[in-house]
């Protein structure tokens, strides 16, 4: 068992009432860098945005995902899939993302 299993042991619900009290939370942290780029430049809102590091799209927003862009896609392939509207931002400098993550 890993450290997470030791800290948070999985317990089976004992009754139907236990199940009905369950809360499931889903956070899309993959999209975080793209959201920061939209906050830094509001004109990007609604446009397909990809954040790059080296030659890869490390993350993208939902508009880019609709166009077929995926995480860890080669930049050249992403540009082929969405040549006219994809906006690429460099994510090499992590400073703005760290700053927004503290807010």
C-alpha positions in Angstrom: 0.0 0.0 0.0 1.2 3.5 -0.8 1.4 6.5 1.5 -2.0 7.8 0.4 -3.7 4.4 1.3 -2.1 4.6 4.8 -3.3 8.2 5.3 -6.7 7.8 3.7 -7.8 4.2 4.0 -10.6 3.3 1.6 -13.8 2.3 3.5 -16.8 0.7 1.9 -20.1 2.4 2.6 -22.0 0.7 5.3 -25.5 1.8 4.4 -27.4 3.5 1.5 -27.4 6.7 3.6 -23.5 6.6 3.5 -23.6 6.4 -0.3 -26.1 9.3 -0.6 -23.8 11.5 1.5 -20.8 10.9 -0.8 -19.4 13.9 -2.7 -17.3 13.6 -5.8 -15.1 16.5 -6.8 -13.4 16.7 -10.1 -10.7 19.4 -10.7 -9.3 19.8 -14.2 -5.8 21.0 -13.2 -4.5 20.2 -16.7 -6.2 23.3 -18.0 -4.8 25.5 -15.3 -1.9 27.0 -17.4 -4.2 27.8 -20.3 -6.6 29.5 -17.8 -3.8 31.6 -16.5 -2.9 32.7 -20.0 -6.5 33.7 -20.5 -6.4 35.7 -17.3 -3.2 37.4 -18.4 -4.6 38.2 -21.8 -8.5 38.4 -21.7 -8.6 38.6 -25.6 -7.8 34.9 -25.6 -11.1 34.0 -24.0 -13.1 31.7 -26.3 -10.1 31.0 -28.6 -8.2 27.7 -28.7 -5.1 28.2 -26.6 -2.2 25.9 -26.1 0.7 26.3 -23.7 4.0 25.0 -24.9 7.2 23.8 -23.4 10.0 23.0 -25.8 8.3 21.4 -28.8 5.2 20.1 -27.0 1.7 21.4 -26.2 1.8 20.7 -22.5 -1.8 21.7 -21.9 -4.6 23.5 -23.7 -8.1 24.9 -23.0 -11.4 23.3 -23.9 -11.7 25.2 -27.2 -8.4 23.7 -28.3 -9.5 20.3 -27.2 -12.6 20.6 -29.3 -10.3 21.2 -32.3 -8.5 18.0 -31.6 -5.5 19.3 -29.7 -4.3 17.1 -26.8 -1.8 17.3 -24.0 1.7 16.4 -25.0 1.0 16.8 -28.7 3.8 18.0 -30.9 3.5 21.7 -31.7 3.7 21.0 -35.5 0.9 18.5 -35.3 -1.2 20.9 -33.2 -0.7 23.6 -35.8 -1.8 21.2 -38.6 -5.0 20.4 -36.7 -5.9 24.0 -36.0 -3.8 26.2 -38.4 -5.8 29.4 -38.4 -7.0 29.9 -34.9 -4.7 28.1 -32.4 -2.9 30.6 -30.1 0.3 29.1 -28.6 1.9 30.6 -25.5 5.3 29.6 -24.1 5.1 28.0 -20.7 8.8 27.9 -20.1 8.7 30.6 -17.4 6.6 29.1 -14.5 6.5 32.4 -12.5 3.0 33.5 -13.6 1.5 30.0 -12.9 3.1 29.9 -9.5 1.8 33.3 -8.7 -1.8 32.5 -9.7 -1.7 29.2 -7.9 -1.1 31.1 -4.6 -4.2 33.2 -5.1 
